[in-house]
Each structure stands twice: as structure tokens, then as C-alpha cells.
């Protein structure tokens, strides 16, 4: 019986790649990549020449069975996403679940994921938090937000820079414009930035200053006081 390794990759700065992650990727019989072009650049940088196979949200239902069979046949498979930890708002859950169901050992290496540094840097309580990832774009979005109005834990969301201003406006309407929050973007990269303030202040700021890069929004819980 082989093994499945879930391997986090840097969210921007290649120096965040761990020695163990490099070793596992070099030793694996197969690397499952969300986008083989993106992962190919990473693997080339670290002189990793292993076989890759595409594994993303559009084909994972079709490929998971064959992957499980390969691991059962003795192969070691490493799963990576384009950036960060697979399974966290990225493909990975299905193959992990099926491996667990089939008695296959799954090891997830510790490593980069965007929401942790954003949460810690926000200045908001991070001892208890609620990770929501990407909200539904249309159906169910308002229902989800309204269900979080009384949530006392710090809230963490992912968002596209193109929808950030609209989302901050919705948050201000639902949670109240005076609710404290922070927006982090380009984490670990040259232009990393965290802007803190009320939801109204953040909405005004990014209306004037067009946001770029991957976005993490951290919002104070309902019981949080300044």
C-alpha cells in the first residue's frame, strides 16, 4: 500500500517552501497538481522532475478512483494546489476522503495557507475564529451572511480583488459599518499589505485605492469591542 501526501506550497514567496515538502515531491511517484503549468514552474525551480497529473475541481470526480487504485498498488502520491494548502478553498478534499475510506494513510505536511498570517496580523482575536472561505457569489450569499450576524468568533473570508469593494459594502450593510475588520493582500509577496479599520472605512479606502492580488478579509465577531 502506498501513501498520499498533502503538500502545501508557497502562497507567494518561494522561500516559504519547506525542506520536507521538497523531499516528498522528489520522492513521490506522482504529483497531483491543480494546474500542471503553475506547479511545473515551482517544481522546475526546486529541480524536481517527477511525473505530474492534473487534478482540479473540474476533473477530480473522474480522476479520484484511479488515483486511489494507484496508491493501493503501492505508489506514493503527492497532492499540491496552485498555492497554499490543498483542501483549504482548493481541490483536495475528495481524494483525501476517498483515501481515508479505503484505509490509505494520508499525511498532510504543515505549511503555507493565506488565512493564518492574515488573521494573526489583523489585530483581532485569533484564539477562536470561523473560517468561511469564499462566500457563494449569488444563491445563498445573503442567507450565509445573515446567519453570521451574531457569530461571536472572528470571521475569515477569501475574496477576489474584483469583488472586494462590493463585498465590503455588503458586510457593512449586514454586520454594521462600525464593525472592525482588516483586509490583507499579496501576503508574503513584495507588495504585501494589511489595511485595518471599520468596514465602512475599508470600503471607502478600496473604492479609492483599487485592490490587487489575493485577498483575505478578517471581520471582528459580534461580541468584539474596541
Helices and strands as residue ranges (DSSP letters): E 3-6, G 14-16, H 19-27, E 30-33, H 36-45, E 52-54, H 60-72, E 76-80, H 93-101, E 105-108, H 114-121, E 129-134, H 141-147, E 154-159, H 164-175, E 180-185, E 193-198, H 199-208, E 215-219
